[in-house]
Amino acid sequence: MGQFKVEDMTCGHCEKAIRTELSKGDPKIKVDVDLKKKLVTVENLTDDRVIFLLKEIGYSANPVQHQ
């Protein structure tokens, strides 16, 4: 599971676009979006793949480091 800060996510449209792009209709991929905190949590995708897919639709994503 990876968690990413997406600073340029600002509205419900952004949230929907991100969910759609990351899940691509695959029920194995779980996407949780917290618009207020600008956090995206993804299960069953590599960090590199998440960053790549979000970049493809115009968002920058930075992995959140947990201590």
N, CA, C and O atoms as a GROMACS GRO file, in nm:
protein
  268
    1MET      N    1   0.085  -0.118   0.000
    1MET     CA    2   0.000   0.000   0.000
    1MET      C    3   0.089   0.123   0.000
    1MET      O    4   0.185   0.132   0.077
    2GLY      N    5   0.056   0.217  -0.087
    2GLY     CA    6   0.131   0.342  -0.093
    2GLY      C    7   0.041   0.460  -0.067
    2GLY      O    8  -0.077   0.461  -0.103
    3GLN      N    9   0.099   0.562  -0.004
    3GLN     CA   10   0.025   0.685   0.021
    3GLN      C   11   0.102   0.800  -0.042
    3GLN      O   12   0.225   0.806  -0.033
    4PHE      N   13   0.028   0.891  -0.107
    4PHE     CA   14   0.089   0.997  -0.185
    4PHE      C   15   0.024   1.130  -0.155
    4PHE      O   16  -0.098   1.140  -0.140
    5LYS      N   17   0.107   1.233  -0.148
    5LYS     CA   18   0.059   1.370  -0.134
    5LYS      C   19   0.043   1.425  -0.275
    5LYS      O   20   0.137   1.423  -0.354
    6VAL      N   21  -0.077   1.473  -0.306
    6VAL     CA   22  -0.106   1.528  -0.439
    6VAL      C   23  -0.154   1.672  -0.418
    6VAL      O   24  -0.274   1.697  -0.406
    7GLU      N   25  -0.059   1.765  -0.413
    7GLU     CA   26  -0.088   1.905  -0.381
    7GLU      C   27  -0.180   1.972  -0.481
    7GLU      O   28  -0.258   2.060  -0.443
    8ASP      N   29  -0.174   1.932  -0.609
    8ASP     CA   30  -0.254   2.000  -0.710
    8ASP      C   31  -0.393   1.938  -0.728
    8ASP      O   32  -0.462   1.968  -0.826
    9MET      N   33  -0.435   1.854  -0.634
    9MET     CA   34  -0.571   1.798  -0.632
    9MET      C   35  -0.657   1.895  -0.552
    9MET      O   36  -0.637   1.912  -0.432
   10THR      N   37  -0.753   1.960  -0.620
   10THR     CA   38  -0.826   2.069  -0.554
   10THR      C   39  -0.978   2.055  -0.548
   10THR      O   40  -1.043   2.130  -0.477
   11CYS      N   41  -1.034   1.959  -0.622
   11CYS     CA   42  -1.181   1.955  -0.629
   11CYS      C   43  -1.230   1.811  -0.652
   11CYS      O   44  -1.152   1.718  -0.668
   12GLY      N   45  -1.361   1.798  -0.654
   12GLY     CA   46  -1.421   1.667  -0.677
   12GLY      C   47  -1.389   1.610  -0.814
   12GLY      O   48  -1.376   1.489  -0.830
   13HIS      N   49  -1.375   1.698  -0.914
   13HIS     CA   50  -1.337   1.651  -1.047
   13HIS      C   51  -1.198   1.588  -1.043
   13HIS      O   52  -1.174   1.483  -1.103
   14CYS      N   53  -1.106   1.652  -0.972
   14CYS     CA   54  -0.970   1.597  -0.957
   14CYS      C   55  -0.977   1.459  -0.893
   14CYS      O   56  -0.913   1.364  -0.938
   15GLU      N   57  -1.055   1.449  -0.786
   15GLU     CA   58  -1.069   1.322  -0.715
   15GLU      C   59  -1.121   1.212  -0.808
   15GLU      O   60  -1.067   1.101  -0.810
   16LYS      N   61  -1.224   1.243  -0.885
   16LYS     CA   62  -1.281   1.143  -0.977
   16LYS      C   63  -1.181   1.103  -1.084
   16LYS      O   64  -1.168   0.985  -1.117
   17ALA      N   65  -1.110   1.201  -1.140
   17ALA     CA   66  -1.010   1.172  -1.244
   17ALA      C   67  -0.900   1.081  -1.190
   17ALA      O   68  -0.857   0.989  -1.259
   18ILE      N   69  -0.856   1.108  -1.069
   18ILE     CA   70  -0.750   1.028  -1.007
   18ILE      C   71  -0.799   0.886  -0.980
   18ILE      O   72  -0.730   0.789  -1.012
   19ARG      N   73  -0.918   0.873  -0.922
   19ARG     CA   74  -0.974   0.739  -0.896
   19ARG      C   75  -0.986   0.659  -1.025
   19ARG      O   76  -0.948   0.542  -1.030
   20THR      N   77  -1.040   0.722  -1.128
   20THR     CA   78  -1.061   0.655  -1.256
   20THR      C   79  -0.929   0.611  -1.318
   20THR      O   80  -0.916   0.498  -1.364
   21GLU      N   81  -0.831   0.701  -1.319
   21GLU     CA   82  -0.702   0.670  -1.381
   21GLU      C   83  -0.630   0.557  -1.308
   21GLU      O   84  -0.574   0.468  -1.372
   22LEU      N   85  -0.632   0.560  -1.176
   22LEU     CA   86  -0.557   0.459  -1.100
   22LEU      C   87  -0.625   0.323  -1.099
   22LEU      O   88  -0.558   0.221  -1.104
   23SER      N   89  -0.757   0.320  -1.093
   23SER     CA   90  -0.824   0.190  -1.085
   23SER      C   91  -0.844   0.127  -1.221
   23SER      O   92  -0.842   0.004  -1.232
   24LYS      N   93  -0.864   0.206  -1.325
   24LYS     CA   94  -0.884   0.155  -1.461
   24LYS      C   95  -0.982   0.038  -1.465
   24LYS      O   96  -0.970  -0.052  -1.548
   25GLY      N   97  -1.079   0.040  -1.374
   25GLY     CA   98  -1.180  -0.065  -1.372
   25GLY      C   99  -1.134  -0.198  -1.313
   25GLY      O  100  -1.209  -0.296  -1.319
   26ASP      N  101  -1.014  -0.203  -1.256
   26ASP     CA  102  -0.962  -0.326  -1.197
   26ASP      C  103  -1.005  -0.334  -1.051
   26ASP      O  104  -0.960  -0.253  -0.970
   27PRO      N  105  -1.091  -0.430  -1.015
   27PRO     CA  106  -1.141  -0.437  -0.878
   27PRO      C  107  -1.032  -0.471  -0.775
   27PRO      O  108  -1.054  -0.452  -0.655
   28LYS      N  109  -0.917  -0.520  -0.818
   28LYS     CA  110  -0.808  -0.551  -0.725
   28LYS      C  111  -0.738  -0.424  -0.675
   28LYS      O  112  -0.677  -0.425  -0.569
   29ILE      N  113  -0.749  -0.317  -0.752
   29ILE     CA  114  -0.682  -0.192  -0.716
   29ILE      C  115  -0.777  -0.108  -0.630
   29ILE      O  116  -0.886  -0.072  -0.674
   30LYS      N  117  -0.733  -0.080  -0.509
   30LYS     CA  118  -0.812  -0.001  -0.415
   30LYS      C  119  -0.754   0.140  -0.409
   30LYS      O  120  -0.634   0.157  -0.390
   31VAL      N  121  -0.840   0.240  -0.426
   31VAL     CA  122  -0.797   0.379  -0.424
   31VAL      C  123  -0.882   0.454  -0.322
   31VAL      O  124  -1.004   0.449  -0.328
   32ASP      N  125  -0.816   0.523  -0.229
   32ASP     CA  126  -0.884   0.606  -0.132
   32ASP      C  127  -0.829   0.748  -0.147
   32ASP      O  128  -0.708   0.768  -0.151
   33VAL      N  129  -0.918   0.846  -0.156
   33VAL     CA  130  -0.877   0.984  -0.176
   33VAL      C  131  -0.929   1.068  -0.061
   33VAL      O  132  -1.048   1.065  -0.029
   34ASP      N  133  -0.839   1.144   0.002
   34ASP     CA  134  -0.877   1.241   0.106
   34ASP      C  135  -0.848   1.378   0.048
   34ASP      O  136  -0.734   1.426   0.052
   35LEU      N  137  -0.952   1.442  -0.006
   35LEU     CA  138  -0.935   1.570  -0.074
   35LEU      C  139  -0.886   1.679   0.019
   35LEU      O  140  -0.801   1.760  -0.019
   36LYS      N  141  -0.938   1.683   0.142
   36LYS     CA  142  -0.897   1.787   0.238
   36LYS      C  143  -0.749   1.778   0.270
   36LYS      O  144  -0.680   1.880   0.277
   37LYS      N  145  -0.699   1.656   0.290
   37LYS     CA  146  -0.557   1.638   0.325
   37LYS      C  147  -0.470   1.625   0.201
   37LYS      O  148  -0.347   1.622   0.211
   38LYS      N  149  -0.534   1.616   0.083
   38LYS     CA  150  -0.464   1.600  -0.045
   38LYS      C  151  -0.381   1.472  -0.047
   38LYS      O  152  -0.267   1.470  -0.096
   39LEU      N  153  -0.441   1.365   0.007
   39LEU     CA  154  -0.374   1.236   0.013
   39LEU      C  155  -0.447   1.132  -0.072
   39LEU      O  156  -0.570   1.128  -0.076
   40VAL      N  157  -0.369   1.051  -0.139
   40VAL     CA  158  -0.422   0.939  -0.217
   40VAL      C  159  -0.354   0.813  -0.166
   40VAL      O  160  -0.232   0.806  -0.160
   41THR      N  161  -0.434   0.714  -0.128
   41THR     CA  162  -0.382   0.586  -0.081
   41THR      C  163  -0.422   0.480  -0.183
   41THR      O  164  -0.538   0.471  -0.224
   42VAL      N  165  -0.324   0.398  -0.224
   42VAL     CA  166  -0.347   0.300  -0.330
   42VAL      C  167  -0.295   0.164  -0.286
   42VAL      O  168  -0.184   0.153  -0.234
   43GLU      N  169  -0.375   0.061  -0.308
   43GLU     CA  170  -0.333  -0.077  -0.285
   43GLU      C  171  -0.324  -0.150  -0.418
   43GLU      O  172  -0.406  -0.129  -0.507
   44ASN      N  173  -0.224  -0.234  -0.430
   44ASN     CA  174  -0.203  -0.322  -0.546
   44ASN      C  175  -0.150  -0.252  -0.671
   44ASN      O  176  -0.172  -0.300  -0.782
   45LEU      N  177  -0.081  -0.140  -0.653
   45LEU     CA  178  -0.004  -0.076  -0.760
   45LEU      C  179   0.129  -0.033  -0.700
   45LEU      O  180   0.134   0.007  -0.583
   46THR      N  181   0.236  -0.042  -0.777
   46THR     CA  182   0.365   0.003  -0.727
   46THR      C  183   0.367   0.155  -0.718
   46THR      O  184   0.292   0.224  -0.787
   47ASP      N  185   0.453   0.207  -0.631
   47ASP     CA  186   0.467   0.352  -0.617
   47ASP      C  187   0.503   0.416  -0.751
   47ASP      O  188   0.446   0.518  -0.789
   48ASP      N  189   0.597   0.356  -0.822
   48ASP     CA  190   0.639   0.411  -0.952
   48ASP      C  191   0.523   0.418  -1.050
   48ASP      O  192   0.512   0.514  -1.125
   49ARG      N  193   0.438   0.317  -1.049
   49ARG     CA  194   0.324   0.314  -1.142
   49ARG      C  195   0.223   0.423  -1.105
   49ARG      O  196   0.168   0.489  -1.194
   50VAL      N  197   0.198   0.442  -0.977
   50VAL     CA  198   0.106   0.546  -0.933
   50VAL      C  199   0.157   0.683  -0.976
   50VAL      O  200   0.082   0.763  -1.033
   51ILE      N  201   0.284   0.709  -0.951
   51ILE     CA  202   0.344   0.838  -0.988
   51ILE      C  203   0.335   0.859  -1.138
   51ILE      O  204   0.302   0.969  -1.184
   52PHE      N  205   0.365   0.755  -1.216
   52PHE     CA  206   0.360   0.764  -1.362
   52PHE      C  207   0.218   0.794  -1.410
   52PHE      O  208   0.197   0.885  -1.491
   53LEU      N  209   0.120   0.719  -1.361
   53LEU     CA  210  -0.018   0.737  -1.405
   53LEU      C  211  -0.072   0.876  -1.370
   53LEU      O  212  -0.141   0.938  -1.450
   54LEU      N  213  -0.040   0.924  -1.252
   54LEU     CA  214  -0.086   1.056  -1.213
   54LEU      C  215  -0.019   1.165  -1.296
   54LEU      O  216  -0.082   1.265  -1.332
   55LYS      N  217   0.107   1.146  -1.327
   55LYS     CA  218   0.178   1.243  -1.412
   55LYS      C  219   0.114   1.248  -1.551
   55LYS      O  220   0.105   1.355  -1.612
   56GLU      N  221   0.070   1.133  -1.601
   56GLU     CA  222   0.006   1.125  -1.733
   56GLU      C  223  -0.120   1.212  -1.741
   56GLU      O  224  -0.154   1.261  -1.849
   57ILE      N  225  -0.188   1.231  -1.629
   57ILE     CA  226  -0.310   1.312  -1.631
   57ILE      C  227  -0.289   1.449  -1.565
   57ILE      O  228  -0.385   1.519  -1.533
   58GLY      N  229  -0.163   1.486  -1.544
   58GLY     CA  230  -0.132   1.622  -1.501
   58GLY      C  231  -0.118   1.648  -1.352
   58GLY      O  232  -0.122   1.764  -1.310
   59TYR      N  233  -0.100   1.544  -1.273
   59TYR     CA  234  -0.085   1.562  -1.128
   59TYR      C  235   0.053   1.515  -1.084
   59TYR      O  236   0.108   1.418  -1.136
   60SER      N  237   0.109   1.587  -0.988
   60SER     CA  238   0.235   1.543  -0.930
   60SER      C  239   0.205   1.475  -0.797
   60SER      O  240   0.127   1.525  -0.716
   61ALA      N  241   0.268   1.360  -0.776
   61ALA     CA  242   0.245   1.282  -0.654
   61ALA      C  243   0.378   1.256  -0.586
   61ALA      O  244   0.475   1.215  -0.649
   62ASN      N  245   0.381   1.279  -0.456
   62ASN     CA  246   0.500   1.252  -0.376
   62ASN      C  247   0.467   1.148  -0.271
   62ASN      O  248   0.374   1.166  -0.193
   63PRO      N  249   0.545   1.039  -0.267
   63PRO     CA  250   0.520   0.936  -0.166
   63PRO      C  251   0.531   0.993  -0.025
   63PRO      O  252   0.619   1.075   0.004
   64VAL      N  253   0.442   0.950   0.062
   64VAL     CA  254   0.445   0.991   0.202
   64VAL      C  255   0.526   0.887   0.277
   64VAL      O  256   0.499   0.767   0.268
   65GLN      N  257   0.626   0.932   0.349
   65GLN     CA  258   0.711   0.842   0.427
   65GLN      C  259   0.652   0.824   0.566
   65GLN      O  260   0.628   0.922   0.636
   66HIS      N  261   0.628   0.700   0.604
   66HIS     CA  262   0.575   0.671   0.737
   66HIS      C  263   0.689   0.629   0.828
   66HIS      O  264   0.779   0.556   0.787
   67GLN      N  265   0.683   0.676   0.951
   67GLN     CA  266   0.789   0.642   1.046
   67GLN      C  267   0.745   0.533   1.139
   67GLN      O  268   0.822   0.492   1.225
   0.00000   0.00000   0.00000
